[in-house]
Amino acid sequence: MNAPISVDKLLPQLDHSHLDWLEEEAIFILREVAATFERPALLFSGGKDSCVVLRLAEKAFKTRISGNDFKGKLPFPLLHVDTGHNFPEVIEFRDRRVAEMGERLVVGHLEDSMKRGTVRLAHPLESRNGHQTVTLLEAIEEHRFDALIGGARRDEEKARAKERIFSHRDSFGQWQPKEQRPELWTLFNTRHKPGEHFRCFPISNWTELDVWLYIARENIPLPNLYYKHDRQVIRRKGLLVPVTEVTPPEAGETVETAQVRFRTVGDMTCTCPVESDAANAAEIVAETLTVTVSERGATRMDDRTSEASMERRKKEGYF
C-alpha cells in the first residue's frame, strides 16, 4: 500500500491544464506593464522564478522559432542587484543567458553603494542581503524606472501574500501594505506621481510546484545549483550552511560533504541548500509534492530573525 511510486508513473497523473491559465494571466500582466509604464524593467537574478518570468516575457513579446529560441527584443531591459556575495555559478549563468538572448542587462552593484557611503557594513562578513534595498532604489532613481517586474509569489512568505499584482511604491520607494489598491476583475490602478513606481508580479498566483511544472514543460534552463550536487556544508540551527569564503565554519563545527540542491538562490551569506537526490525538473516536481516547509522557511537564514522580518524590509523598499 505504501510502496514508492516512480516519477514516470506519478507525473502523467498530474493535471497540467492549470499552467495554461497561469501562463495566460502572466502574459496579460506583462503586456499591461509594457503598455502602461514608460520605463519598466524586469528583475533578473538568474534564479528559477526570474527565469520563468523571463520565459513568459519572451512568449509575450517575441516570436518562438523552435525550442528555447525566440526572435525579437523585449520592450524593457533586465535589472539585477549584485551584492558581491552571489554564487559564482549563478552570475555566470546570468551573463551567459543574457548574452544568448541579446538583451540589455543593467546591474546595480552593492559595492558601488558602499563606495558612495550609502551602505555601511558592521563587519566584512555581514550578510548583504538586506542592504540590497539601497542599491535597488539607487538604480531605480538613476535609470528612472517606473515599474519593476519581479518573480515574487504569494506562497513564499506571509508578507508576500499581502502584495497586490501591481504593488504601489511611494516616492521613497517604500511599500505601505494598508494602502495597496484593490484589484477587481483584473482592472489595475496604475496611476502614480513623479518619483513613485510600481512593483509588478506576473506569477503572484503561482506556487513553487507550478514553477517547477512549468520549468519541466518548457525545458527552461537554470543554474546547475538547482539540481543535485555534492557540496561542503555545516549543520547549523537546522539548516545546511554552505561552506564559502563568506560563510566559513565556526569554532567546533564539523564540515561534511552532502548531496544537496538549492530551492532558491540568493546571497551566499543567507541561502542554504536542502538534501536531495533530484537531478532534473521532473524529479524536483515529485519531491516538491511531499514538502511541508516553504522554500524560504527551509533555506533562508535571514528570514528567521522574526516573522515580520520580510515585511519590515519590504516596507523599506526590498523586492
Secondary structure, 3 states (H helix, E strand, C coil): CCCCCCHHHHHHHCCCHHHHHHHHHHHHHHHHHHHHCCCEEEECCCCHHHHHHHHHHHHHHCEEEECCEEECCCCCCEEEEECCCECHHHHHHHHHHHHHHCCCEEEEEHHHHHHHCCCCCCCCCCCCCCCHHHHHHHHHHHHCCCEEECCCCCCCCHHHHCCCCEEEECCCCCCCHHHCCCCCCCCCCCCCCCCCEEEECCCCCCCHHHHHHHHHHHCCCCCHHHCCEEEEEEEECCEEEECCCCCCCCCCCCCEEEEEECCCCCECCCECCEECCCCCHHHHHHHHCCCCCCHHHHHECHHHCCCCHHHHHHHHCCC
